Amino acid sequence: MQIDRAEFLRYLGWKGQKTDETFCRNLEAAARRCLNVAAPRSVVRRFSLKDTLELDATGVFLEGADIRAHLRGCRAVYLFAATLGAGAERELARLSVKSSFDALLFDTACSCAVESYCDDVCADLQADCEQQLTARFSCGYGDFPLQAQRAICRLLRTDTAIGLCCDESLLLTPRKSVTAIVGITDLPRTVGATACPHGCEHCSARDCAYRKTE
């Protein structure tokens, strides 16, 4: 897990503006603080996938045209959930009282960190799988409903496994957490493949403020 400077700036809405030495030091301090307090954990489980997009023997159907297109040709999937843990949540609460600027930088650093950790989880999944994996696809991407988040947490028992809960409002606690689906294709693993990448190209939210540009 790492915090990439370019990603950090992108999450902050940076569009090529000049950055001075003080600002860069603040970025580095926020990144260090995040990495020091984070305690990343994850849980993964494989499910067979029916043509109806039901996770076999669960009664859970994956809804939406986007997830159907994403998993086309897949007969199995990995469900996974990951979190930075409660320590990051407590540190953010502490900083919010002390300094809104420091809290903003720390919150953004944590967003970068949890995505990086998910990349690491995906890399491990691909390394252990003989089939090529799809990119990870999270609830809320395109028309894949956020409600699926509750089903994923229930099936993975995230509350007991990694201390991650999904409330009635579909919000995850701790907040710096991710749930996602990775498709397992019938294709052999690509030579040199180390991860199931993700990116803005997999989401139909074209007007998102955080969307990567070419």
Buried (B, 14 or more C-beta within 10 A) or exposed (E): BEBEBEBBBBBBEEEEEEEEEEBEEBBBBBBEBBBEBBEBBBBBBBBEBEEEBBBEEEEBEBBBEBBEEBBEEBBBBBBBBBBBBBBBBEBBEBBBEEEEEBBBBBBBBBBBBBBBBBBBBBBBBBEEBEBBBBBBBBBBBBEBBBEBBBBBBEBBEBEEBBBBBBEEEBEBBBBBBBBBBBBBBEEEBEEEBEBBBBEBEBBEEEEEEEEEEE
